[in-house]
Amino acid sequence: MAGRVIPYPALHASHGGIWIATDEGTRPIGRGEAIRIAADTPVILLNAPLVGQRLGYPELSGLDLLELFAFLYPARFAVPTPNGLARAVDLSPPDTDEGVAAFLREAAAALLAVPEGDWPEREGAWTAAQSLTRLRWPWAPAIAPLLAKPRVNERWLFATLPEWEEAGPRPAPLTVAISPADAEARLVDLTGDGAEERLGQRAFAAAATDAFAPRAMRDAPNLVLAEAGTGIGKTLGYLAPASLWAERAGGAVWISTYTKALQRQLSKETERLFPDAAERRQKVVTRKGRENYLCLLNLEDALQGGFAGRAAILAQLVARWAAYSADGDMVGGDLPGWLPTLFRRNGPTALTDRRGECVYAGCPHYRKCFIERAARASAEADVVIANHALVMVNAARGRETTTRPTRYVFDEGHHLFEAADSMFATALTGQETIELRRWILGPESGGRGRRRGLQARLSDVASYDEQGGIAIQDAIEASQHLASDGWLGRINEGAPFGPIEHLLAAVRGLTYARAEQPGDAGYGLETELAEPTPELIEAAAPAAAALDALVRPLVTLGRRLEAVLAEAPDWMDAPARARVEGAIASIGWRAETVAAWLALLARVGGPVDPAHVDWLAVDRIEGREYDIGLHRHWLDPTRPFAEIVLKPAHGALVTSATLTGGGDWETAEARVGAPHLARAPSRFEAPSPFDYPNHAEVLIVTDVKRGDLPALANAYARLIVAAGGGTLGLFTAIRRLRGVHGRIADRLAREGLPLHAQHVDPIDTGTLVDIFRDDPHASLLGTDALRDGVDVPGSSLRLVVMEGVPWPKPSVLHAARRLAGGGSAYDDRIVRARLAQAFGRLIRRADDRGAFVMLSSACPTRLLSAFPPGVGIARVTLDEAVARVQARLSLPLNIGQEAPLAIDHGDAG
């Protein structure tokens, strides 16, 4: 590497300035010159979309080091910053912003030196480089000559992937009981000799054993609700009894989370259970929804010409990754989260199965499919790490009925209500109906890609079974009445076509008539489905008739396919059977969806259903409409959750640090569906062992006027400077987040304090958190997704700033639940829960310390019980808050020696 000459300049742009590095050295340049150089010359960059955004030149392209890293080291992760790249390639990081440009040239030289040796991911690199050369990948001229042609042709990706093996059904779990003493003993094994004894963790493990006791009555699972404060160590606390039960009963425990971050963390924790990597791969499986995994058939199509331009380059890099990936998970797995964002547009999503088009055993790569491999591995595993959505989907319409789990652990259990609300909702919208039409008909306009219609997918069955063939034709004919391409434009022009588009036009007209208010500023509109106009009632009848004509052949087709399986013809081998079984599940899901749409239409002009909340909506982004439709949610979505998930289970543990957040145990039970079960749950509570009163304080700033964006931005800037970075800023509105970021990013950069922002930076949220965690001087602005589920221990997160009280957004659904849940008390419970979750980001381990600042003079005292007992709470001016933050966070040794803060007992509203 020492003698390698990199002939290309390197460009670095930050909020602090723009620099170019060449053989002559580094110099600052202006934005115009930077754009001119980048347009005329190949330049070395780090994260081209981010640099392009900072230059105001979004189409910027060049020699992106992240793409080169992904080519050389597929399935490896590097934080996409200069410091992160320096660690990944074993270089010294740049000391200053100005030094980054020169460092980028040094990093390029280090990466281009890799092919001189033998590195673990060498296989496939030469072949991929030839393909990338044909695609004019900017790095190809530099990297391709360095790769020696292998003596033996490299194997095609699809030949390198291992095949999964079919196994017989797993026996039902044995009936065993796990004693608290056994669980505590296993916990000792997991924590290791000499580990600090945590009484709360031991008590938690003992209490969790109740969820693994034999069930005494049908539809009455052993339900345990456990609130374990941050620092208790609840992961190992429930892994102890869960692993014992799996071992002795011969069954699988499904551990369900809400966030991908916790899934990754759980996977790491299971190393204590199974230190041997090979055994761990057999015993522990991570599962996600199929839309998270690479679809090999889609990838093959992309590699063989289905993608063009930059998307084709992405496909080649993803193929490199697929050969080395542990599980094929493109979202939160070992594919770096930043890789798809380098390519924008729709390339990444087209590589997964987001439309439910899987042909199962009809796919030539079925035996190597990542999704099918994970499903089969989970059937034999001891621990399956899943998420709430997948658990509910599998229970409601999963194909894996013979391996349905009997024991669950729901971590992040305070999100069960939210997950169930999304899962069991109904939306009869233009986007949903056009997706169904495409699934049935296939391509209608000669578009590229492998999408096939229902008839093409089931042609052999249709030729064998006459009634099944008739049902397919009937479904095809009925689907012609669904919304089709260009539907939104026709409705806006007053020329809808077909009964569904006429229905959507009536929905749009009524929504604008009743929901639009002055100052809506282009946000989405919604109104109750109450007192419908004659136009809507008249449009609903033919729409319902069209949907009825569609659901009937779908149901018939499902039954005919079941009959074909029951009397299998000679040509039906195991793969064909699996394909038909997959088709039955897929058709059944669509039929249920259309039946739910019919039930929703019956409400138009019909009686109110007290169990549901129905409304009309026009979805808009900055004034641009993108969907129109009718919506239905359960008033209490834990009812179907309890019926479909909990009742068939034998036991479930629901745990969270904020399970009762905002309310009491009755509230917690209601939010997880316990009242719908015949057997009452057991309760467990263990407070956090952290010394919150001495390690944290809450400051409520009283002199930042609500709605004053410049004042809000100034407050954020001063607080971040006072803390020296390490700040998580939380917003309730994206527009205000962007406004604050635009005003303060350059100002903070001059102080040497990087600022990152969700909905601003072209980087996925998970990677933004990784960048934030990696730099104690960085700060991060975000919305709800960052209020919960972000785990950043240590000095990288020492200040949390909220722009105001996080009141729930007014909506038809919220109004109905508020009315049923006690009015303003219901709102207060939601706010207290959100405050508790946001405060929970601050102290993640015993030596953490920091401050929580709320920029709202109108924060009622009744909400302050959300914070841990004993934490000092003071109402102060911004000047006082800045001084206290600076004193607390710049002199950490003094924390705990300060005089106790006075608790404010006055009410501000």
Secondary structure as GFF3:
##gff-version 3
##sequence-region A 1 909
A	DSSP	beta_strand	10	14	.	.	.	ID=ss1
A	DSSP	beta_strand	17	22	.	.	.	ID=ss2
A	DSSP	beta_strand	25	28	.	.	.	ID=ss3
A	DSSP	alpha_helix	31	40	.	.	.	ID=ss4
A	DSSP	beta_strand	44	45	.	.	.	ID=ss5
A	DSSP	alpha_helix	48	55	.	.	.	ID=ss6
A	DSSP	beta_strand	63	64	.	.	.	ID=ss7
A	DSSP	alpha_helix	65	72	.	.	.	ID=ss8
A	DSSP	alpha_helix	82	88	.	.	.	ID=ss9
A	DSSP	alpha_helix	100	112	.	.	.	ID=ss10
A	DSSP	three_ten_helix	114	116	.	.	.	ID=ss11
A	DSSP	alpha_helix	125	134	.	.	.	ID=ss12
A	DSSP	alpha_helix	140	143	.	.	.	ID=ss13
A	DSSP	three_ten_helix	144	146	.	.	.	ID=ss14
A	DSSP	alpha_helix	157	160	.	.	.	ID=ss15
A	DSSP	alpha_helix	180	191	.	.	.	ID=ss16
A	DSSP	alpha_helix	199	208	.	.	.	ID=ss17
A	DSSP	three_ten_helix	209	212	.	.	.	ID=ss18
A	DSSP	beta_strand	222	228	.	.	.	ID=ss19
A	DSSP	alpha_helix	234	249	.	.	.	ID=ss20
A	DSSP	beta_strand	253	257	.	.	.	ID=ss21
A	DSSP	alpha_helix	260	269	.	.	.	ID=ss22
A	DSSP	alpha_helix	277	283	.	.	.	ID=ss23
A	DSSP	beta_strand	284	286	.	.	.	ID=ss24
A	DSSP	three_ten_helix	290	292	.	.	.	ID=ss25
A	DSSP	alpha_helix	296	301	.	.	.	ID=ss26
A	DSSP	pi_helix	302	306	.	.	.	ID=ss27
A	DSSP	alpha_helix	310	322	.	.	.	ID=ss28
A	DSSP	alpha_helix	338	341	.	.	.	ID=ss29
A	DSSP	three_ten_helix	349	351	.	.	.	ID=ss30
A	DSSP	three_ten_helix	360	362	.	.	.	ID=ss31
A	DSSP	three_ten_helix	366	368	.	.	.	ID=ss32
A	DSSP	alpha_helix	370	380	.	.	.	ID=ss33
A	DSSP	beta_strand	383	387	.	.	.	ID=ss34
A	DSSP	alpha_helix	388	397	.	.	.	ID=ss35
A	DSSP	three_ten_helix	401	403	.	.	.	ID=ss36
A	DSSP	beta_strand	407	410	.	.	.	ID=ss37
A	DSSP	three_ten_helix	413	415	.	.	.	ID=ss38
A	DSSP	alpha_helix	416	423	.	.	.	ID=ss39
A	DSSP	beta_strand	426	429	.	.	.	ID=ss40
A	DSSP	alpha_helix	430	441	.	.	.	ID=ss41
A	DSSP	alpha_helix	454	457	.	.	.	ID=ss42
A	DSSP	alpha_helix	459	464	.	.	.	ID=ss43
A	DSSP	alpha_helix	466	479	.	.	.	ID=ss44
A	DSSP	alpha_helix	487	492	.	.	.	ID=ss45
A	DSSP	alpha_helix	499	515	.	.	.	ID=ss46
A	DSSP	beta_strand	525	528	.	.	.	ID=ss47
A	DSSP	alpha_helix	534	566	.	.	.	ID=ss48
A	DSSP	alpha_helix	574	602	.	.	.	ID=ss49
A	DSSP	beta_strand	612	621	.	.	.	ID=ss50
A	DSSP	beta_strand	624	634	.	.	.	ID=ss51
A	DSSP	alpha_helix	638	641	.	.	.	ID=ss52
A	DSSP	pi_helix	642	646	.	.	.	ID=ss53
A	DSSP	beta_strand	651	656	.	.	.	ID=ss54
A	DSSP	alpha_helix	665	672	.	.	.	ID=ss55
A	DSSP	three_ten_helix	674	676	.	.	.	ID=ss56
A	DSSP	beta_strand	682	686	.	.	.	ID=ss57
A	DSSP	alpha_helix	692	695	.	.	.	ID=ss58
A	DSSP	beta_strand	696	701	.	.	.	ID=ss59
A	DSSP	alpha_helix	709	723	.	.	.	ID=ss60
A	DSSP	beta_strand	727	730	.	.	.	ID=ss61
A	DSSP	alpha_helix	734	750	.	.	.	ID=ss62
A	DSSP	beta_strand	755	757	.	.	.	ID=ss63
A	DSSP	alpha_helix	765	774	.	.	.	ID=ss64
A	DSSP	beta_strand	779	782	.	.	.	ID=ss65
A	DSSP	alpha_helix	784	787	.	.	.	ID=ss66
A	DSSP	beta_strand	799	802	.	.	.	ID=ss67
A	DSSP	alpha_helix	812	821	.	.	.	ID=ss68
A	DSSP	alpha_helix	824	839	.	.	.	ID=ss69
A	DSSP	beta_strand	850	854	.	.	.	ID=ss70
A	DSSP	three_ten_helix	861	866	.	.	.	ID=ss71
A	DSSP	beta_strand	872	876	.	.	.	ID=ss72
A	DSSP	alpha_helix	878	890	.	.	.	ID=ss73
A	DSSP	three_ten_helix	892	894	.	.	.	ID=ss74
###
